[in-house]
Amino acid sequence: MSGPMHAAPVVVPVLLALLGVAFIGIAVVYFTNTAHQLPAFFPGHDTSAGANHHHHMRHGLAALVLGAILLIGAWMAAIRRPPS
């Protein structure tokens, strides 16, 4: 049976949930660390002298919102599965 209401494979909600949790973790890193303390591969990492007290709140908020959207998507994909 195919169509717009067909059930998503088990992998889809699990993958969405893992990505959602990862993005929420990234948001926590942005909220708790200054630009100087961020890992070098994070956008917003800054090694200049004035970066010691600067937090990237917008980056953290964007990661938090994206994580929440991914978790909602995982939940939506999971509830559309027919009972086994």
Secondary structure, 3 states (H helix, E strand, C coil): CCCCCCCCCCHHHHHHHHHHHHHHHHHHHHHHCCCCCCCCCCCCCCCCHHHHHCCCHHHHHHHHHHHHHHHHHHHHHHHCCCCC
